[in-house]
Amino acid sequence: MGALGARIAAVLRAGDLVVLTGPLGAGKTTMTRGLGTALGARGQVSSPTFVLARTHPTTAGPDLVHVDAYRLSDPVELDDLDLDWDGSIVVVEWGRGMVDGVSDSVLDVEITRPTGGSDVDDDLDPDDVPDEPRRVVVTGTGPRWQHATL
């Protein structure tokens, strides 16, 4: 999942919105960690479940804003976070249905894992997480992703 995050990072730029969907332990944070590493994000990229959002300046280019919308009840609460949507790369875990209308272009990443897969904490060191097959579907919508290739 980290390698896939790095691959996605190679095509991202300021103003991009990435929505990650999948069950607990699917690898959403691990993917974001790989994305952050590839972007040169400063600070540890970990699940922002309790702080809701973390901004990671990068060594070159736009900041990475990592949001966990799991505890938010409606899009208004997401709007209250006052995120820099246009000047940053924003990754929103659990964002489906919460970011509608924020951007006319969205990169949607849906992660599934086999039934019976272990519920592991996304904050674990990647070396401590057992390898399990995942199915990942990446769908770009809107003008930004019309001709993009991952």
KEGU-593048 format. One line per 4 residues: number of its first residue (from 1); their letters; for each residue x, y, z of N, C-alpha, C, O, CB. Coordinates in steps of 0.05 Angstrom, whole numbers, plus 5000, padded with zeros to 4 digits. Last residue first. Glycine has a CB too. Example, Ala and Ser with C-alpha at 12.3 -4.5 7.8 and 13.67 -1.06 7.14 Angstrom:
2) sa) 5257,4955,5142,5273,4979,5143,5258,5001,5157,5268,5023,5161,5282,4988,5114 | 5264,4886,5156,5246,4910,5156,5264,4934,5156,5285,4934,5169,5226,4911,5181;
// end
This chain:
150) ltah) 4958,5133,4716,4973,5126,4740,4992,5103,4733,5007,5094,4750,4955,5118,4763 | 4943,5187,4675,4949,5159,4676,4966,5154,4701,4985,5168,4707,4965,5149,4651 | 4892,5235,4655,4915,5226,4672,4918,5196,4671,4899,5181,4668,4911,5236,4701 | 4850,5258,4630,4870,5247,4613,4894,5236,4629,4915,5229,4617,4880,5267,4593;
146) qwrp) 4815,5272,4674,4804,5263,4648,4825,5249,4631,4819,5229,4618,4793,5286,4633 | 4828,5295,4721,4836,5267,4717,4827,5256,4691,4830,5232,4685,4824,5250,4739 | 4809,5347,4719,4837,5342,4727,4846,5314,4719,4869,5310,4712,4840,5346,4757 | 4753,5343,4708,4772,5351,4687,4801,5345,4694,4817,5339,4676,4769,5381,4682;
142) gtgt) 4725,5283,4739,4728,5312,4735,4751,5318,4715,4765,5300,4707,4734,5326,4761 | 4755,5228,4774,4732,5242,4762,4737,5271,4759,4753,5283,4775,4706,5237,4779 | 4790,5168,4776,4792,5197,4775,4767,5209,4762,4759,5200,4740,4817,5206,4760 | 4796,5114,4816,4778,5126,4796,4782,5156,4798,4777,5169,4819,4749,5118,4800;
138) vvvr) 4824,5054,4832,4829,5082,4832,4813,5094,4809,4816,5087,4786,4860,5088,4829 | 4817,5000,4873,4805,5012,4849,4809,5042,4851,4799,5055,4870,4775,5005,4845 | 4849,4945,4899,4848,4974,4899,4837,4984,4872,4848,4976,4851,4876,4986,4905 | 4849,4893,4942,4839,4901,4915,4836,4931,4917,4822,4941,4934,4812,4886,4907;
134) rped) 4901,4858,4975,4881,4880,4974,4872,4883,4945,4887,4877,4927,4893,4907,4986 | 4927,4805,5013,4920,4816,4987,4898,4838,4990,4880,4835,5006,4911,4795,4967 | 4971,4820,5066,4945,4808,5057,4939,4820,5030,4944,4844,5026,4922,4813,5078 | 5023,4815,5111,5015,4819,5083,4989,4805,5077,4987,4781,5081,5038,4810,5064;
130) pvdd) 5015,4843,5176,5017,4819,5158,5009,4827,5130,4991,4843,5126,5000,4797,5169 | 5056,4894,5201,5029,4887,5190,5032,4863,5172,5048,4864,5153,5017,4912,5175 | 5106,4909,5215,5092,4892,5234,5064,4884,5224,5050,4868,5238,5089,4907,5260 | 5124,4943,5176,5138,4917,5178,5123,4898,5197,5128,4874,5197,5166,4921,5187;
126) pdld) 5094,4990,5185,5087,4973,5162,5101,4945,5163,5090,4926,5152,5095,4986,5137 | 5074,4999,5251,5096,5000,5233,5090,4981,5210,5082,4959,5215,5123,4993,5247 | 5005,5018,5258,5028,5000,5263,5050,5005,5243,5045,5014,5221,5018,4971,5261 | 4962,5048,5244,4985,5063,5255,5009,5045,5261,5030,5054,5269,4977,5078,5280;
122) ddvd) 4921,5015,5229,4936,5028,5208,4961,5043,5218,4978,5050,5202,4918,5048,5193 | 4915,4955,5262,4915,4984,5266,4932,4996,5244,4955,4988,5240,4926,4991,5294 | 4877,4903,5231,4902,4914,5242,4900,4944,5243,4886,4956,5228,4926,4905,5225 | 4838,4853,5228,4834,4882,5233,4859,4892,5247,4863,4890,5271,4809,4887,5251;
118) sggt) 4853,4805,5178,4856,4814,5205,4850,4844,5207,4857,4859,5188,4884,4808,5216 | 4801,4778,5136,4827,4790,5140,4829,4802,5167,4809,4809,5179,4833,4812,5118 | 4750,4763,5129,4766,4747,5147,4794,4757,5151,4810,4747,5167,4767,4718,5138 | 4748,4780,5061,4733,4775,5086,4750,4757,5104,4761,4737,5094,4705,4763,5080;
114) prti) 4804,4816,5034,4788,4792,5036,4772,4791,5062,4782,4800,5083,4805,4767,5033 | 4793,4886,5023,4811,4864,5030,4793,4840,5035,4769,4843,5039,4828,4870,5055 | 4793,4945,4984,4779,4923,4996,4800,4902,5003,4820,4900,4990,4756,4912,4978 | 4793,5014,4973,4809,4991,4980,4791,4970,4993,4776,4976,5012,4832,4999,5000;
110) evdl) 4788,5064,4927,4773,5045,4943,4789,5020,4947,4799,5007,4928,4746,5038,4929 | 4800,5129,4915,4814,5104,4919,4798,5086,4937,4795,5093,4961,4843,5109,4930 | 4789,5182,4872,4776,5164,4891,4791,5137,4892,4795,5125,4871,4746,5160,4884 | 4804,5244,4861,4816,5218,4857,4806,5200,4879,4813,5204,4902,4848,5220,4856;
106) vsds) 4763,5294,4832,4770,5278,4856,4783,5252,4847,4775,5240,4827,4744,5272,4873 | 4743,5358,4814,4759,5335,4807,4767,5321,4832,4777,5333,4851,4784,5343,4791 | 4716,5399,4835,4704,5387,4812,4720,5363,4802,4711,5349,4784,4702,5408,4790 | 4710,5399,4906,4726,5401,4882,4711,5389,4859,4696,5370,4862,4754,5387,4886;
102) vgdv) 4668,5400,4942,4693,5413,4949,4710,5418,4925,4723,5439,4922,4709,5396,4970 | 4625,5369,4927,4624,5398,4922,4649,5413,4929,4651,5437,4923,4601,5409,4937 | 4635,5321,4976,4619,5328,4952,4618,5359,4950,4611,5373,4969,4591,5316,4953 | 4659,5301,5020,4674,5322,5005,4659,5330,4979,4670,5345,4963,4701,5312,4998;
98) mgrg) 4629,5261,5042,4636,5284,5059,4648,5307,5043,4648,5330,5052,4654,5275,5081 | 4624,5219,5007,4599,5232,5016,4604,5257,5034,4586,5272,5040,4583,5213,5031 | 4685,5193,5030,4663,5190,5011,4637,5202,5023,4629,5195,5045,4659,5161,5003 | 4725,5196,5068,4714,5220,5057,4691,5218,5038,4679,5238,5031,4735,5235,5044;
94) wevv) 4758,5162,5096,4730,5161,5103,4715,5186,5091,4696,5196,5103,4726,5160,5133 | 4813,5207,5089,4803,5180,5095,4774,5182,5104,4766,5201,5117,4821,5166,5118 | 4834,5251,5043,4813,5248,5063,4806,5218,5066,4794,5207,5048,4789,5265,5056 | 4886,5292,5027,4878,5264,5027,4858,5261,5050,4864,5267,5073,4903,5245,5031;
90) visg) 4905,5346,4988,4889,5338,5010,4880,5309,5007,4869,5301,4986,4864,5356,5013 | 4957,5387,4975,4947,5361,4967,4931,5350,4991,4943,5347,5012,4970,5340,4957 | 4942,5458,4974,4954,5433,4985,4944,5409,4970,4926,5411,4953,4946,5430,5015 | 4915,5502,4957,4944,5503,4958,4958,5478,4967,4982,5478,4969,4951,5526,4975;
86) dwdl) 4860,5489,4959,4872,5497,4933,4902,5497,4934,4915,5492,4913,4863,5525,4926 | 4847,5476,5012,4841,5458,4990,4856,5464,4965,4864,5446,4951,4811,5458,4985 | 4866,5483,5070,4876,5496,5046,4872,5477,5022,4891,5463,5014,4906,5504,5049 | 4810,5479,5116,4833,5467,5102,4840,5484,5077,4824,5497,5065,4827,5439,5094;
82) dldd) 4773,5487,5160,4787,5509,5146,4812,5499,5132,4834,5510,5137,4793,5532,5165 | 4740,5455,5188,4768,5451,5192,4785,5472,5178,4809,5474,5183,4776,5423,5183 | 4688,5465,5171,4697,5479,5194,4727,5476,5200,4739,5491,5215,4682,5470,5219 | 4682,5426,5131,4686,5454,5123,4697,5471,5146,4713,5489,5142,4660,5466,5112;
78) levp) 4671,5383,5164,4695,5383,5148,4702,5411,5139,4725,5419,5140,4692,5365,5124 | 4621,5399,5184,4643,5396,5202,4670,5395,5188,4690,5405,5198,4640,5371,5219 | 4592,5397,5137,4596,5423,5149,4619,5422,5169,4635,5440,5171,4570,5432,5163 | 4585,5342,5124,4605,5358,5110,4611,5386,5122,4632,5397,5118,4597,5362,5082;
74) dslr) 4577,5307,5187,4567,5318,5162,4589,5336,5150,4608,5343,5163,4541,5334,5167 | 4604,5281,5228,4577,5273,5223,4566,5284,5197,4547,5273,5186,4559,5281,5246 | 4669,5252,5236,4652,5275,5228,4624,5266,5221,4621,5245,5208,4665,5290,5204 | 4701,5209,5245,4685,5219,5268,4667,5243,5261,4653,5253,5278,4703,5226,5291;
70) yadv) 4725,5202,5194,4710,5180,5207,4691,5191,5229,4668,5182,5231,4729,5160,5219 | 4759,5233,5166,4731,5243,5169,4714,5222,5183,4689,5226,5184,4719,5249,5142 | 4821,5254,5171,4806,5230,5177,4777,5239,5184,4773,5251,5205,4818,5213,5201 | 4869,5281,5127,4845,5285,5142,4832,5257,5147,4833,5240,5130,4825,5303,5127;
66) hvld) 4928,5313,5113,4917,5286,5117,4893,5289,5136,4896,5297,5159,4938,5267,5128 | 4959,5351,5066,4939,5353,5088,4925,5326,5089,4913,5317,5070,4918,5376,5083 | 5021,5370,5047,5003,5347,5047,4985,5350,5071,4994,5352,5094,5019,5319,5049 | 5039,5429,5011,5036,5414,5036,5018,5390,5030,5001,5390,5012,5024,5432,5058;
62) pgat) 5073,5429,4947,5051,5436,4965,5052,5419,4990,5063,5397,4991,5025,5433,4951 | 5146,5433,4941,5119,5430,4931,5098,5436,4953,5105,5445,4975,5114,5403,4920 | 5192,5399,4979,5189,5415,4955,5160,5411,4945,5151,5388,4942,5209,5406,4933 | 5184,5377,5029,5210,5389,5023,5209,5405,4997,5225,5424,4995,5231,5366,5020;
58) tpht) 5121,5397,5059,5138,5379,5043,5164,5393,5037,5166,5417,5039,5124,5369,5018 | 5083,5398,5119,5098,5412,5099,5116,5392,5084,5125,5372,5096,5116,5435,5111 | 5025,5369,5135,5053,5362,5134,5066,5378,5112,5062,5374,5088,5057,5331,5128 | 4972,5376,5178,4985,5387,5155,5014,5380,5157,5027,5385,5177,4980,5418,5153;
54) ralv) 4918,5335,5197,4946,5343,5202,4956,5354,5176,4951,5344,5154,4963,5319,5212 | 4854,5327,5228,4870,5335,5205,4898,5342,5214,4902,5354,5235,4857,5358,5190 | 4833,5299,5275,4818,5303,5250,4834,5310,5225,4829,5300,5204,4797,5324,5254 | 4854,5281,5320,4859,5309,5314,4844,5318,5289,4843,5342,5283,4889,5315,5312;
50) ftps) 4840,5228,5318,4832,5244,5341,4836,5274,5338,4823,5290,5351,4846,5235,5366 | 4858,5209,5267,4831,5203,5277,4823,5222,5299,4800,5232,5299,4830,5175,5287 | 4902,5212,5232,4893,5236,5247,4865,5233,5259,4850,5252,5262,4893,5260,5228 | 4952,5164,5229,4923,5169,5228,4915,5193,5244,4922,5195,5268,4908,5144,5237;
46) svqg) 5013,5195,5206,4998,5174,5221,4968,5182,5220,4961,5204,5212,5008,5172,5250 | 5072,5213,5186,5045,5211,5175,5032,5188,5189,5038,5164,5184,5046,5207,5143 | 5116,5252,5222,5105,5225,5219,5077,5226,5208,5060,5240,5219,5106,5209,5246 | 5150,5304,5187,5134,5294,5209,5124,5266,5202,5122,5258,5178,5111,5313,5215;
42) ragl) 5145,5326,5119,5159,5327,5145,5140,5317,5167,5115,5320,5165,5169,5355,5152 | 5145,5293,5057,5130,5305,5079,5146,5304,5104,5158,5284,5111,5103,5291,5082 | 5162,5278,5006,5181,5290,5025,5167,5304,5048,5177,5325,5058,5198,5310,5010 | 5129,5249,4974,5127,5278,4972,5148,5293,4989,5151,5317,4987,5099,5288,4979;
38) atgl) 5140,5197,4992,5147,5205,4964,5147,5235,4960,5162,5246,4944,5128,5191,4945 | 5118,5201,5043,5146,5196,5040,5155,5204,5012,5176,5217,5009,5152,5166,5044 | 5063,5208,5030,5078,5229,5044,5108,5225,5042,5122,5245,5038,5071,5228,5074 | 5052,5159,5006,5048,5183,4991,5065,5206,5004,5079,5221,4990,5018,5191,4990;
34) grtm) 5060,5126,5050,5076,5123,5026,5075,5147,5008,5096,5155,4997,5068,5098,5011 | 5018,5146,5083,5046,5147,5092,5065,5144,5068,5085,5159,5066,5052,5124,5113 | 4974,5132,5053,4980,5160,5057,5009,5164,5066,5022,5183,5058,4960,5173,5077 | 4977,5076,5058,4979,5088,5032,4986,5118,5034,5003,5127,5019,4952,5085,5016;
30) ttkg) 4969,5073,5113,4994,5063,5102,4998,5075,5074,5021,5082,5067,4994,5032,5101 | 4917,5092,5117,4939,5108,5128,4966,5099,5117,4983,5115,5113,4939,5106,5159 | 4891,5049,5088,4888,5077,5081,4911,5094,5091,4922,5110,5076,4861,5088,5091 | 4889,4995,5098,4914,5006,5089,4913,5035,5080,4930,5045,5067,4925,4990,5067;
26) aglp) 4848,4969,5124,4851,4964,5095,4877,4975,5084,4887,4966,5064,4828,4977,5080 | 4835,4978,5177,4857,4960,5171,4862,4955,5141,4879,4938,5134,4853,4934,5184 | 4767,4987,5165,4789,4989,5184,4810,4969,5176,4804,4946,5170,4779,4985,5213 | 4752,4990,5093,4747,4983,5121,4771,4988,5139,4793,4993,5129,4739,4954,5123;
22) gtlv) 4754,5049,5051,4759,5021,5057,4755,5015,5086,4753,5034,5102,4788,5014,5049 | 4775,5104,5013,4752,5089,5024,4760,5060,5028,4773,5048,5011,4727,5091,5006 | 4801,5167,5005,4807,5139,5010,4784,5126,5024,4774,5136,5044,4833,5136,5027 | 4807,5217,4958,4789,5206,4978,4795,5176,4980,4794,5161,4961,4759,5210,4970;
18) vldg) 4845,5273,4944,4845,5244,4943,4827,5234,4965,4831,5241,4988,4874,5232,4945 | 4851,5330,4907,4836,5318,4928,4835,5288,4924,4826,5279,4903,4807,5330,4931 | 4897,5381,4889,4886,5354,4885,4873,5344,4911,4883,5348,4933,4909,5335,4876 | 4921,5429,4900,4893,5430,4893,4881,5402,4889,4856,5400,4885,4890,5446,4868;
14) arlv) 4985,5413,4876,4969,5430,4893,4940,5431,4882,4936,5433,4858,4980,5458,4894 | 4988,5344,4851,4997,5372,4852,4978,5388,4870,4957,5378,4878,4998,5385,4823 | 5009,5277,4834,4993,5297,4849,5006,5324,4848,5030,5328,4846,4990,5288,4877 | 5038,5237,4812,5021,5252,4794,5005,5274,4808,4990,5288,4795,5001,5233,4780;
10) aair) 5067,5213,4853,5082,5223,4829,5065,5240,4811,5075,5255,4795,5094,5200,4814 | 5031,5192,4888,5043,5218,4895,5057,5230,4870,5058,5254,4868,5064,5214,4917 | 5022,5141,4867,5001,5162,4864,5013,5190,4869,5005,5209,4855,4977,5157,4883 | 5069,5117,4884,5063,5118,4855,5041,5140,4850,5044,5155,4830,5052,5091,4845;
6) agla) 5063,5119,4939,5085,5134,4926,5080,5137,4896,5087,5158,4885,5112,5118,4931 | 5018,5086,4945,5017,5114,4953,5039,5130,4940,5034,5153,4931,5019,5117,4983 | 5041,5038,4930,5020,5049,4914,5016,5079,4920,5012,5095,4902,4993,5034,4918 | 5077,5031,4972,5087,5034,4945,5066,5046,4926,5073,5062,4909,5097,5007,4934;
2) gm) 5040,5024,5014,5058,5047,5014,5069,5052,4987,5072,5075,4979,5080,5042,5034 | 5017,4976,5000,5000,5000,5000,5018,5025,5000,5011,5045,4987,4981,5000,5024;
// end
